[in-house]
Amino acid sequence: MLRAINNLKSGPGGQMSYEQMLVRVKELENDNIVLRCQMKPVVVYNKELGTFEYISNPIPLMSTVDHGGPSEQQQVQELQDIEDFIASLKAWLGRSENQSLTVRTIFESLDLQNFGELTDAKFEIALRKIGVDMRPKEKRMLKEVLDPRNIGFMKYRPLLRELQGIPQLDFISNEVTRLAVQIVEVRDLDEPLFKKLVDPNHLEMMTLDQLKESILQIRNEHFKMSSEEVEILFKTVTKCQRTLGVNISITKLTERVFHALDALIIDKMRDAVAKSMKPLNELFARYDANKDGMLEYLELENLLLEC
């Protein structure tokens, strides 16, 4: 106890303000969590379900994004958007002590009818089995994405694919997707051409007003975006609810748009293959000319045309 009290002393005369003490207590609590995890295994094999599950108390995810505040605030505050949630979940599952978690089989073990959906309660149980305790806002964010019709069942397969590194449209904002579909896809642009179109003066960093003017210049019969929608796009990419004194990186915007394009292509591929009556391995074997297990772009294009 005396050691803990001494650890809290800081500053002139060994005094510490109330706010500083709260910060230090939180740091000690986090250190304690890490020590407990190191002292005993937290992932065990569930023989009944055939899954490797987290058995310690689930903990809230910590943000991987620098929101400009102290680190302890990032640890206790709820995650602010779905992309931050996904990034934090990937970081959690990527920790060495969690890599044996069988995420897919945990979700599937709770989906007895194999519908690809779970009730809200079962979805929360699945997350707790991988060590994650969701806070209220995070539950709402995830439900809006995975149960948009609010029918009481959440799709878990898009989440699993996203965690595997397969981009999913479910987790991409409508404004970013529209740029991918109505600008990049329609005009068949690559990344340099898209950047040149949006940022012809090579500013790289733009204010909201500059972005609005840029988007206004590329409007046509296929693409229109209101001032309010551009502001949503700006806040989504900058991850900041403020606009005054904030600039958007055109490089980051480009990355987000082409990530959405990847998700769109994958979505179209999945739909095409699902509608095809031929097994996927048979289609791949037919168009893999050199039999190296890889499809070149033209080979993949021909495969999709057949689908």
Buried (B, 14 or more C-beta within 10 A) or exposed (E): EEEEEEEEEEEEEEEBEEEEBEBBBBBEEBEEEEEEBEEEEBBEEBEEBEBBBBEBEBBBBBBBBEEEEEEBEBBEBBBBBBBBBBBBBBBBBEEEEBEEBBBBBBBBBBBEEEEBBBBBEBBBBBBBBBBBEBBEBBBEBBBEBBBEEEEEBBBBBBBBBBBEEEBBBBBBBEBBBBBBBBBBBEBEBEBEEBBEBBBEEEBEEBBBEBBBEBBEEBEEEEBEBEEEBBBBBBBBBBBBEEBEEBBBBBEBBBEBBBBBBBBBBBBEBEEBBEEBEEEEEEBBEEBBEEEEEEBEEEBBEBBBEEB
